[in-house]
Every structure is written in structure tokens, then in C-alpha cells.
Amino acid sequence: MKPEQIYQELKDLAEKLEVTVSEQSFRASGIPVKSGFCLIKGKMHCIIDKNITLRKKTVILAQSLFELPHENLFVVPAVRELIIKHGRKNNNNPKTQ
């Protein structure tokens, strides 16, 4: 799969899991801001710096989706592998390795 397709598949999965994915420019904020998962008024969001590479956006989104219950949803095998790979790296939890 092309990188753009993988990123789109991750965004589609996020939508199914009721996670809002948005790309924002962090440059104007004037404070150090990091892309990632957050809760805003009880709703799940993954806010990503739109100025980073597509590869970094994909990794951030995959890491954010790792902990969410996606096992019973259809996910393209290459995308599921990516979620597991990057989620485990980020999580460092022995029970998931």
C-alpha cells in the first residue's frame, strides 16, 4: 500500500472508533506542543501537527489507535500490523509483546 493509503485507512479506522483526527499548525502557538491523543470534553481526539512528514503522522495515529478496541473491526492487514508495531514500541508493556 502507498503511504497515503495507509494514513487514510488509519483515519477511517479512527472515525469508526469515534476519534476525531485533525491536523493543526503548531508553529504559531509559541509553546512546545506535541502531536497525539487527547480527550476534550469527554470526546477522543488525535491532534497532529500538519507540518510533520506523512510517515510521522502515520506513526502518531497508529500509536494513538493501538490502545483502542479495534480487534473486532475490519482493518487491512498491513495497517493492523503497523498499529501493533508502533503501539508496542510506544507502550513498552510486556503483556503486549
Secondary structure, 3 states (H helix, E strand, C coil): CCHHHHHHHHHHHHHHCCEEEEEECCHHHCCCCCCEEEEECCEEEEEEECCCCHHHHHHHHHHHHHCCCCCCCCCCHHHHHHHHHHHHHHHCCHHHC
